[in-house]
Amino acid sequence: MTLTEALSRATVSVPEAGKVFYDLGRNASYDAAKRGDMPTVTIGGKIRVPVAPVAIKLGLQVTAVRAAA
């Protein structure tokens, strides 16, 4: 996943967020999420990272995507 692709989504997986935004590996990404270094939401047992707060924290611009009706 590229940075542009990540910024166009509402949430990404913990490993994707760690890699794209912080250049972390899988285990380091989950460790960072557990420490609270990355904001997370749990949906149906899955841990996801909301892109907007991370992008804002890093000074990146989020691309709004319009859902198909």
C-alpha positions in Angstrom: 0.0 0.0 0.0 1.3 3.5 -0.9 0.9 6.6 1.2 -1.6 8.0 -1.3 -3.7 4.8 -1.1 -3.6 4.9 2.7 -4.7 8.6 2.8 -7.7 7.8 0.7 -9.1 5.3 3.2 -10.9 5.8 6.5 -9.0 3.1 8.3 -6.0 0.8 7.6 -4.7 -2.3 9.4 -2.2 -1.9 12.2 0.7 -3.4 10.1 -0.2 -1.2 7.1 -0.3 2.0 9.2 3.0 1.1 10.9 4.7 0.5 7.5 3.3 3.4 5.5 3.4 6.1 8.2 6.3 5.1 10.4 8.3 2.5 8.5 7.7 -0.2 11.2 7.5 -3.9 10.8 4.5 -5.9 11.8 5.4 -6.6 15.5 6.7 -3.1 16.1 3.4 -1.7 14.6 1.3 -3.8 17.1 3.7 -2.8 19.9 3.2 0.9 19.0 -0.6 0.5 18.9 -0.6 -1.3 22.3 1.5 1.6 23.8 -1.0 4.1 22.4 1.5 5.6 19.9 -1.0 5.0 17.1 -4.7 5.6 17.7 -6.8 2.4 17.1 -10.4 1.4 17.0 -11.7 -2.2 17.4 -14.5 -3.3 15.1 -15.8 -6.8 15.3 -12.6 -8.0 16.9 -10.4 -6.3 14.3 -8.0 -3.6 15.3 -7.9 -0.8 12.8 -6.0 2.6 12.7 -8.1 5.6 11.7 -6.1 7.4 9.0 -7.2 11.0 9.6 -5.8 11.4 13.2 -2.5 9.9 12.1 -2.3 12.0 9.0 -3.1 15.2 11.0 -0.5 14.3 13.6 2.1 13.9 10.8 1.0 17.1 9.0 -0.3 15.1 6.0 -3.4 15.9 4.0 -6.2 13.4 3.9 -8.1 12.7 0.7 -11.8 12.5 1.1 -13.4 9.7 -0.8 -17.1 9.8 -1.6 -18.9 6.5 -1.1 -21.0 5.2 -4.0 -24.7 5.5 -3.5 
